[in-house]
Amino acid sequence: MLLFLCLAWELWLAPLRPGGSMLALKALPLLLPLFGILRGKRYTHQWTSMLALAYLTEGLVRAASDQGASQTLAMAETVLATLLFAGCLGHARIAAPSRHVKAAD
């Protein structure tokens, strides 16, 4: 959802310039972990949680500095980035090797 929000925000909903802006490229880093997350890879979830912090920061800054529709979209980005961060950390914690009980020999 964060990927689609970033694209829609900068291309159609509230771009910096009419007709869209190059800031839509900020969505590209979210494509990198896509397949690893869909496959449930723990390491991908770990580093994606760090990537989510960049989007959280951008959302907070733009929520404080922008006005109108852009401010609302920034708040939505903040919420989605927080959910991505928490979800990735939660999955990484559940999938930790130390959580799996080994059978006694």
Phi, psi and omega in degrees: 000323180297322178300312180293323177297315181298317179294311182296320181300310187273347180258323188231314191288308181208063181290158178293326178236148177302136181091000178107164180223163179291351178294347176296341178294347178296344179281342183301318179301337179287344177283333183301313182273003189304308183290325177295323178290318179296331178272355177076029181283128185297315182298320178297319178297323181296310183282337176291330177297326177288324177295322181299332180295329177294319179289325176298315179297314179298318179298318179294318180294315182286333175292328180277333186254331182275170178225160175074221184296325180296324178293319178295318178294325177295321177294321177295321178297321178298316179295313181294321178293324177295318177295321177297315179301309182294320180295318179294317178294320178298317179293318179298324179290317180293324183275006182298139180300330181290345179279340182275123181278130179271145179289140179286137180271000000 
